[in-house]
Amino acid sequence: MTDGERLKRMREQIEFAAADTVFFFAPYPAALTKLQQEKWQPVIDKINAAGCDFRSSTGFEVRPLSDRTKAFLEQRLNALSDEAFNAFCAVSGGCRSVILALHVLDGFLSADQAFDLAVLEETYQNRFWTADEEAAAARQNRRQAVIQAAGKLKG
């Protein structure tokens, strides 16, 4: 990958982080909101302790990232080899979360744990509604892709 391509993809990852899955808590039902707070807030708190200042929301407004957070993400992504960076992008895309991908990279979460957190709302809703077989198969394919990419990310 050329330096220009890598820089473009790195900027995309940083922009993607502003709309991270784990930042948007459902305003209702209360049980789902509580579950998201229990499962997602510790993930946010851990990345913030490492040098970021992300905040959760019950709205849909994407907040701009601070310069501090952008610099943190840029430093972390720049440190990756091309192969690891590509794997990181696959994990973050499959989980729809740069934050979960960072936690996989750092060994704080397994790929399975990260994926389960990424689909928390979907699996919660499946307890009450009939699960769509195609959606379940697609979710399983995404899980396998995340696991495979995480293996490359971890070397």
Summary of the structure (lengths in Angstrom):
residues: 155
radius of gyration: 15.5
end to end distance: 18.8
largest distance: 47.6
contacts: 451
relative contact order: 0.15
helix: 70%
strand: 1%
